[in-house]
Amino acid sequence: MIIFFMEKVKKENKEKIIEMIEKAGSEKYETSWDERGIPTSKKTSEIKKGKSSRARGARFELKVRKDLEEKGRIVDKWTNNVEFKTDTNNQIIPSTGKLIIAKRKYNPFKKMLVVGTGFPDFISTKHIHGEMYSVIGVEVKINGVLSKIEKEKCAWYLKNKIFSQIWIAKNGEKRGEIEYINFEEKYGKKF
């Protein structure tokens, strides 16, 4: 059956498919198949590294949330996102941004639906005086670095006055310290 299949495959793809089949039988790789039946192999060590990175990020998110609450802010998960249209070169068009409900992700291993995949991670409010409140978005990044699309989303939120500020929470210089970077102060002139 495999021989018949391989005859129909183009020569340039044969080596790649054979490599994927060999990886599927290897103990160093874990193979999964997507909805179209195409196998994807990942190193077991990389899977473990990814799990620990996600766990570390989740712990840091909880730490940031607790810190903001201790500073008198009300914090909640932000479950919205910004969606942009793209041009023919697959470049985003910032003027086409619109607020959408963040997509929910299903984790088949834990058999649970994950909500809260919005950007930024949190919405935080604090009463200033009278009927005035400070409403900020907080994105948690251990290293404090935003991707290009994340920067565009931050700029869109500020331009459309959804948040008065956006903070990027990152690890501080000292162990256990949390540093908050104001997006406008760091990137404002570039976006």
N, C-alpha and C positions, 0 to 999 in steps of 0.2 A: 504494500500500500504506500509506504513512504517513498519507494523507488519510483512508482508511477507519479506520485505527487511531485517529486523532485524533477522529473522530466519536463513538467509543465511550467516550472519556475524558471525565470530568466537566470542566466549564468551569474550575473553580478549579485543576485540575491541568494544564490545557493549557499555560499560560504557563510553569510550572515544567518541563514536559517539553520544550517548545520551547527553553528556555534551556539545558537539559542537552544537547540535540542540537547546538545551536550551539557549546557549549563543547567537545563531542567532536571537532569539526572544527577547533578553534582550536589554534594552535601554543603559546599561553600556558598551556594546560591539558593535563593527561595524564588520559586516561579509562581506567577499569578497570570490569569488570563483576563483580558478586558471583554467588554460586551460584544465585540466583533470576533472573539476567539483568538486574538493575537497574544502570544505569550510575552511576558516581560520578566526578566530575571534580574534580581538585585542581590548583592552580596549580603550574607547574613550579618556580617560585622557592621555594614552600613545601616541595616534595619535597626540593629541594637542602638547605634549612635543616634539615629533619628528619634527613636523612642525616648532616649534619655534627654535629648535636646528639647523635645516637646514637653516632657515632664518638668524640666528646668524652667522653661518659659511659662508654664502654667503656675508653678510655684511663685515665680517672680510677679506674675499678674495678680495673684492673691495678696502678695506683700504690698504691691502698689495700691491696691484697693484699700487695704487696711490702713496704710499710711495716709491716704487722702481722707478717709473717714475720721482718723485721729486729728486731722487738721480742720475738722468741722465741715467738711464737704459731704453732700449726699451723692452717692455713686451708684450707677446702675450700668448693666451691660447695654451697649448700643447695638441694636439689631437691624440697622439700616446700612446701606452702602450707596456709593455713587457709581452710576454706569455711564460710560462714554461711548459714542459711536466712533468708528475708525474710518480712515480714508483708504484709498486703494493701496497705499504702502503699509497698511496696518499700523499707522500712527494714530494716536488718539486725537480727537478734536475737542479741546477743552470746553468750547462754547456749547457743546451738545450734552453736557452732563445733566443727569436727572437723578433724583433721590428714589431708591428702590428698597424693597424689603430684601434683606440679605438672604441668599440661598441657604437652605438648610442642608446639612450633610448627614448622610446615613453611614454609621460605622458598622459594617457587617460583623466584625469580630466581637464587638461589645453588644451588638444588637440594640443599638440605641440611635436616636435621632439627635444630632448635635445642632443646637440653636446658638446663636451668638457668634456667627462668623462675620459680623459686620466690621466696618472700618469707620472710625477708630474703635478701639476696644471698649472704652467707657464714655459715658456722658456724666459730667459732674456739675452739680449746682451748689451755690452757696448764697444765702441771703445777704445782701449788702445793706440796704436800708429801705424802709417804705415798701414800695412795690418793685424794687430793683433787685435783680438776681444776676449773679455771674454764672454763665453757662459755658462750660468748656468741654472740648473733646480731648480724651487722653488716649494716646497710642502707646502701648507698652512694647519696647524693643530693648532687649538686654544690652545691645551694643549702641543703640541710639541712631542707627542708620536706616533711613527710609528709602524705598525703591522709587523710581521715577513716577510710576503710576500712583503710588501713595502720596507723593509730593503734589501731584496734580489734584488728587482728591482733597487734600488739605486746603489747597488754594481755592478750590471750588466751594468748600464749606465756608471758608472765611468770606469769599466774595459774595456769596448768597446769604450771608448773615445767619447761618444756622447755628454757628458757635461764635462766641465773642473772641475766643482764643483756642488754639490747639496746642497741647503740651505733649512732648515726647518724653516718656519716662524711661530712664536707662540706669544701669549700675553706675554708682558714683566712684570716685577715686578710692575712698576708704571702704573696707569690707563692710557689707550690709547697708551702705548708704545708697539712697535713691536720689538721682539728679533729674530735675525737670527742665526741659529745654522748650522755650517758646518757639513755635514754628515760624511765626512772622519775624522774630528777631534773627533767627538763623538763616531762613530761606526767603524772607519777604521780598527782597529786591530782585531775586532771580525768577520769582513766579508772580 
